[in-house]
Amino acid sequence: MTIVADRIFKDALALLPVERAELIEKLFQSFDRSVSSKIDAAWAEEVESRIDAYEHGEIKASSAEDVFARINQR
């Protein structure tokens, strides 16, 4: 890593966790927007499909408590 990159890394470590997460997201997005845009569009379509299915009673939802309980059982 270059001196500049190392300094930026050290400065980034001083950020709040949410700020670091936002920075990471922006850095990832800077690589290849065409692939990212396609993935984002596919996920948006999937989310809308799941919401529609839920609203039409085709699928059920689990509470956050149930989800976390199942995760903690593993």
GUVODREN-749859 format. One line per field, with one value per atom (N, C-alpha, C): residue number from 1; atom name; residue in one letter; x negated, y negated, z negated. Coordinates in Angstrom, 2 decimals. Last residue first. Layout:
N
k NUM,...
a CA,...
r A,...
X X,...
Y Y,...
Z Z,...
***
This chain:
74
k 74,74,74,73,73,73,72,72,72,71,71,71,70,70,70,69,69,69,68,68,68,67,67,67,66,66,66,65,65,65,64,64,64,63,63,63,62,62,62,61,61,61,60,60,60,59,59,59,58,58,58,57,57,57,56,56,56,55,55,55,54,54,54,53,53,53,52,52,52,51,51,51,50,50,50,49,49,49,48,48,48,47,47,47,46,46,46,45,45,45,44,44,44,43,43,43,42,42,42,41,41,41,40,40,40,39,39,39,38,38,38,37,37,37,36,36,36,35,35,35,34,34,34,33,33,33,32,32,32,31,31,31,30,30,30,29,29,29,28,28,28,27,27,27,26,26,26,25,25,25,24,24,24,23,23,23,22,22,22,21,21,21,20,20,20,19,19,19,18,18,18,17,17,17,16,16,16,15,15,15,14,14,14,13,13,13,12,12,12,11,11,11,10,10,10,9,9,9,8,8,8,7,7,7,6,6,6,5,5,5,4,4,4,3,3,3,2,2,2,1,1,1
a N,CA,C,N,CA,C,N,CA,C,N,CA,C,N,CA,C,N,CA,C,N,CA,C,N,CA,C,N,CA,C,N,CA,C,N,CA,C,N,CA,C,N,CA,C,N,CA,C,N,CA,C,N,CA,C,N,CA,C,N,CA,C,N,CA,C,N,CA,C,N,CA,C,N,CA,C,N,CA,C,N,CA,C,N,CA,C,N,CA,C,N,CA,C,N,CA,C,N,CA,C,N,CA,C,N,CA,C,N,CA,C,N,CA,C,N,CA,C,N,CA,C,N,CA,C,N,CA,C,N,CA,C,N,CA,C,N,CA,C,N,CA,C,N,CA,C,N,CA,C,N,CA,C,N,CA,C,N,CA,C,N,CA,C,N,CA,C,N,CA,C,N,CA,C,N,CA,C,N,CA,C,N,CA,C,N,CA,C,N,CA,C,N,CA,C,N,CA,C,N,CA,C,N,CA,C,N,CA,C,N,CA,C,N,CA,C,N,CA,C,N,CA,C,N,CA,C,N,CA,C,N,CA,C,N,CA,C,N,CA,C,N,CA,C,N,CA,C,N,CA,C,N,CA,C,N,CA,C
r R,R,R,Q,Q,Q,N,N,N,I,I,I,R,R,R,A,A,A,F,F,F,V,V,V,D,D,D,E,E,E,A,A,A,S,S,S,S,S,S,A,A,A,K,K,K,I,I,I,E,E,E,G,G,G,H,H,H,E,E,E,Y,Y,Y,A,A,A,D,D,D,I,I,I,R,R,R,S,S,S,E,E,E,V,V,V,E,E,E,E,E,E,A,A,A,W,W,W,A,A,A,A,A,A,D,D,D,I,I,I,K,K,K,S,S,S,S,S,S,V,V,V,S,S,S,R,R,R,D,D,D,F,F,F,S,S,S,Q,Q,Q,F,F,F,L,L,L,K,K,K,E,E,E,I,I,I,L,L,L,E,E,E,A,A,A,R,R,R,E,E,E,V,V,V,P,P,P,L,L,L,L,L,L,A,A,A,L,L,L,A,A,A,D,D,D,K,K,K,F,F,F,I,I,I,R,R,R,D,D,D,A,A,A,V,V,V,I,I,I,T,T,T,M,M,M
X 28.42,27.40,26.09,30.02,30.06,28.98,29.81,29.07,29.08,31.58,30.16,29.34,34.01,33.55,32.06,34.05,34.05,33.56,34.19,32.99,32.90,36.78,35.62,34.33,38.38,38.32,37.08,37.91,37.57,37.44,38.99,37.54,37.09,41.47,41.06,39.54,41.99,41.59,41.19,44.71,43.51,43.24,45.82,45.94,44.62,47.24,46.14,46.39,49.65,48.98,47.79,51.06,51.19,50.54,50.52,51.58,51.76,48.37,49.62,50.80,46.43,46.85,48.21,46.19,46.61,47.11,45.25,46.53,47.07,42.77,43.77,45.15,41.53,41.80,42.85,41.37,42.10,42.47,39.70,41.07,41.94,37.36,38.00,39.46,36.80,37.07,37.80,36.29,37.39,37.79,34.03,35.23,36.45,32.26,32.71,33.96,31.96,32.49,33.01,30.83,32.13,32.77,28.39,29.34,30.74,27.26,27.55,28.57,26.98,27.78,28.18,25.27,26.59,27.51,22.96,23.67,25.10,22.17,22.54,23.38,21.71,22.64,23.09,19.81,21.21,22.16,17.25,17.91,19.40,16.04,15.37,16.06,17.48,16.61,15.97,18.79,19.56,18.68,16.76,17.21,17.95,16.71,15.53,15.91,19.26,18.88,17.66,19.03,20.05,19.68,17.01,16.80,17.77,18.37,17.16,16.88,20.36,20.73,19.54,18.74,19.60,20.01,17.65,16.77,17.57,19.97,19.25,18.29,20.59,21.53,20.87,18.31,18.60,19.54,16.56,17.57,17.87,13.04,14.44,15.34,10.51,10.95,12.42,10.05,10.26,10.75,9.46,10.77,11.07,6.82,7.84,9.23,5.66,5.59,6.62,6.25,6.74,6.75,4.79,6.26,6.87,2.22,2.72,4.25,2.11,1.97,2.50,2.28,3.34,3.29,-0.16,1.11,2.26,-2.00,-1.96,-0.63,-0.49,-1.28,-1.15,-0.85,0.00,-0.90
Y 21.80,22.47,22.58,20.25,21.70,22.44,17.69,18.02,19.49,17.85,17.63,18.06,18.10,19.18,19.05,15.61,16.85,18.01,13.85,13.86,15.12,14.54,14.67,14.76,13.85,15.24,15.49,11.07,11.92,13.38,10.19,10.09,11.00,12.48,11.33,11.34,13.37,13.74,12.48,13.52,12.87,13.41,15.55,15.03,14.39,15.20,15.58,14.95,14.44,15.59,16.08,12.17,13.34,14.59,9.91,10.76,12.05,8.90,8.15,8.95,10.81,10.68,10.00,10.26,11.59,11.55,7.60,7.91,9.25,8.09,7.23,7.51,9.67,10.23,9.40,7.82,9.08,9.69,5.89,5.53,6.78,7.46,6.88,6.54,8.00,9.10,8.59,5.41,6.19,7.33,4.83,3.98,4.72,6.77,6.82,5.98,5.84,7.18,7.30,3.33,3.42,4.78,4.09,3.27,3.36,5.46,6.17,5.40,3.36,4.52,5.30,1.69,1.20,2.37,3.28,2.90,2.45,3.34,4.58,4.27,0.59,1.30,2.61,-0.29,-0.68,0.13,0.88,1.13,0.88,-0.78,0.17,0.32,-2.37,-3.05,-2.09,-0.80,-1.31,-1.94,-0.49,0.66,0.19,-3.13,-2.56,-1.37,-3.32,-4.22,-3.69,-1.34,-1.23,-2.09,-2.45,-1.16,-1.00,-4.72,-4.86,-3.58,-3.53,-4.37,-4.54,-2.32,-1.49,-2.26,-4.57,-3.62,-2.75,-5.63,-6.40,-5.50,-3.67,-3.92,-4.72,-3.86,-2.65,-2.89,-7.00,-6.19,-4.96,-7.06,-7.39,-6.52,-6.12,-7.07,-7.46,-4.65,-3.92,-4.82,-6.64,-5.97,-5.21,-7.20,-8.22,-7.59,-4.80,-5.16,-6.22,-5.04,-3.90,-4.24,-7.32,-7.33,-6.22,-6.33,-7.45,-7.52,-4.34,-3.97,-5.07,-5.90,-4.93,-4.52,-7.30,-8.02,-7.09,-5.21,-6.05,-6.79,-2.24,-3.47,-4.24,1.17,0.00,-1.24
Z -15.77,-14.93,-15.63,-17.31,-17.53,-16.75,-16.30,-17.54,-17.86,-14.15,-13.90,-15.12,-15.50,-14.61,-14.33,-16.81,-17.61,-16.76,-14.65,-15.49,-16.35,-13.74,-12.87,-13.69,-15.93,-15.45,-14.59,-16.05,-17.19,-16.77,-13.66,-13.86,-15.00,-12.42,-13.22,-13.36,-9.02,-10.38,-11.13,-6.69,-7.23,-8.63,-3.93,-5.29,-5.70,-0.65,-1.55,-2.91,0.36,0.98,0.16,-0.30,-1.15,-0.60,1.07,1.62,0.82,-0.32,-0.37,0.17,0.42,-0.98,-1.06,3.15,2.71,1.27,3.05,3.69,3.21,1.80,1.15,1.72,3.75,2.42,1.67,5.87,6.05,4.70,4.74,5.12,5.28,4.51,3.33,3.62,7.22,6.28,5.04,8.17,8.74,7.80,6.65,6.52,7.06,7.62,6.23,6.02,10.26,10.02,8.59,9.79,10.47,10.22,8.62,7.87,8.47,10.80,9.56,8.74,12.59,12.96,11.72,11.15,11.53,11.89,10.99,9.78,10.10,13.66,12.99,11.76,14.03,14.91,14.26,12.14,11.98,12.85,10.63,11.90,11.76,8.38,9.26,10.61,6.66,7.62,8.62,4.85,5.98,7.04,2.96,3.75,5.00,1.95,2.61,3.48,0.82,1.92,2.68,-1.17,-0.12,1.08,-2.77,-2.11,-0.94,-3.69,-2.89,-2.10,-5.23,-4.08,-3.14,-7.18,-6.32,-5.06,-8.38,-7.69,-6.74,-9.49,-8.47,-7.69,-11.35,-10.25,-9.13,-13.10,-12.32,-11.14,-12.70,-13.38,-12.51,-11.90,-11.65,-12.52,-12.16,-13.18,-13.01,-9.91,-11.16,-12.29,-8.08,-8.01,-9.29,-8.71,-8.95,-8.96,-7.82,-9.24,-9.61,-5.06,-5.85,-7.33,-4.41,-4.26,-5.09,-4.87,-5.66,-5.61,-2.91,-4.31,-5.22,-0.61,-0.91,-2.38,-0.84,-0.82,-1.21,-0.68,-1.88,-1.97,0.74,0.80,-0.52,0.00,0.00,0.00
***
